Amino acid sequence: MASLVGRQVSSTYKDLLHVYNGTENQGLELGTKRIFDGEGVGSPVWVSTNLLQVGTQSSNANLDVYGIVIGKEFQLRSTSGTAYSVMEVQTNGTVSMNANIETKGSVIFKASVGDDLIMDADNGAMVKGNGTKGKISLEDSSVKLQKGSTDLLEVKEDGTIIFQNVSSTPIGSPSVGSMLLKNGNLEIFQT
């Protein structure tokens, strides 16, 4: 750390930092004050006795952090200036989202084992992995359940339900109440 011992004010004043908000010689207080250098050049940092603001006091504020940021709660400020708690961490490590989430892309739920679950607004679908293990498609006038490229079930807004048509009963006996569309005939298993 550079020492000021034995150095003249005239050769070090530009490197000295101070706070200012319009009144001289008050030091830190409850209200935030901007940090300036000894030549009067303002920094993008404001401090008070209980707050640190970085960026600017406008909506164009920037903050770059190199390293780890630790906190219990994350808040975002709306354009009206109101701060909202959007995320917090519970004592068991669970992260709670306290606000609605909007995204322009997909939301991916990462699986600890197996395939991820992907919600894709552009294609109106929820997909397991690449879709070969299951897909729900939300069409304009119907909802489809699919596995890979095979349509398993489609429910239309006009009340029509379209089942996958098969040529034989699957191996193993279907349970009571199971329905099967086999060769164009709907079978309901009762025993």
N, C-alpha and C positions, 0 to 999 in steps of 0.2 A: 504494500500500500504506500502510495506517495505521501511523504510527510510535508507539512507546511512550515516546520521548524526552521528558522533562520532564513526564510524566504520573504521577499518584499511583497506587499499587497499589489503593487503595480505590475509585478511579473506573474501573479497567480489569480487575479480577480476574475478573469474570463472562465477559469476552471471551477470557480466556486458556485455552488447551486443554492438558490433561495426560493422561497415561496412568496407569492404576491397575488392579491385579489382587489387592489385598489387603495388599500391603506397600508402604509409603511410600518414596519417593526411590530408586527403582531404575532409572528410565528404560526405554529399550527393551531387550528381551532376546529370547531365542529363542522363549519362550512368548508367545502373544498377550495383549495388554492392551487393555482398552476405553478409548476416548477420551471424556473428560468435559470439561465447561466448568468455569470457576473457581468456580461455585456448586454443582458436584457433579451436574449433570444429565448423564446418560449419552447418548451418541450411538449410532447403530447401526453403528459402525465399530470394529473391533479391529485392532491392528497389532502386528507383531513385527519383528525384524531381517530377516526373509525372507518375511513373509506379510501380506497385507491381506485382512481379512474384512469384508464389508458385509452388513447385514441384521440378523439376530439369530443366536444360537447354537441356534436351534430349527429345525424343518422349515418354519416359516412365514416364513423370511427373505425379504426383498425387496431387489431391486437394480434401480434405474433408472439407465441410462447415457444421457446426452445427448451424442452424438458417436460417434466411431469406436472400436470395441474391436478391438485387434490381438492376436492370439495364434496360436501354432502348433498347440495342442491344446486341446480342449474336454472337460472332465470333468463328470460329474454324480454326485451323492452319493445313494446309495440310502437308504431309511428306516432301514436298519441302521447307517448311517454310513460304509459303504465307498464310496470314490470309484472310478468307472469311466471310463476313456477312451472316449468315444463318437464323437469326431470329431477328425481331424487333417488338416493340409494337407501334401501332399508338396512336394518342391522344384520340381516342374513345375506346381504350381498345382492338381493334382487333390485333391479332398476325399475322404478315406477315411472311411466310416462303419464304426466298429468294434463296433457293437452292433446287435441286432435292432431294427427300427422297427415300432411299433404306432401306428395312427391310427384315429380314429373316422370319418374322411371318406375322400376319394379321394386318391391320390397321382398327381401330374401330372408327367410327364417333359417338360420344355419343349424343343421342337425348335428348333435354330438356324435351320433353313429347313423349311418345310412344316408338317405337322400335329403337334400334341402327342400323346403316348401317355398314356392315362389308365387307371389301375388303380382300379376302383371295387368295393370290398368289399360295399357295400349291394346292388348289383345282380349281383355275382359275374361281373364282366366286365372285359376289357382291350379298350380302344377306341382306334382311331386317329382323332384329331380328334373329329368328332361321330358317328362310327360308319359314315358313308357310305363310307369307304375301307377298312373292316375292323373286325371285332369278334370276340372269342372270348368265349363265354358258358359259364360253368361252372354247369350246372343241377344239381339234386339227384341225377339218375340219368343224366345225359348231358353231353357237351361239344359245343357248336355253334360252327361257323365261319360267320360271316355277313358280308355286304356290304350296308350299309343295312338294309332289312327282308327281304332275300333270304337264306334259309338255303342255304348252299353245301354244307355237310356236317354231319351229326350222328352222333356215335358214342355208342351207348347202353351201359349197364353189362351188359345181357343179351347183348352181342355183336353186336347189330344195327347196321349202318352204313347211313345214309340219305344218298344223293347227291342233288344238285339234278337234277331231270329236265328235259331240254331237248328241243325239237322238231327241231333240226337241228344238224349238226356245225358247230362254230365255224369262222369264216373262218381260213384257214391250216391246214396239216396238223399235227395233234397229233403229238408225238414218240413214239418207240417206248416202250411200257410205259404210255402214258397210258390212263386209263379214262374212259368217258363213259357216262352214263345217258341214252339217247336214246329217247323214246317208250316208256319202261318197259323197254327192253332194255339190258343192260350190254355195252358194246363195249370191247374191249381192243385197242389199236393195236400191231401187230407190225412194221409196215414204215413 
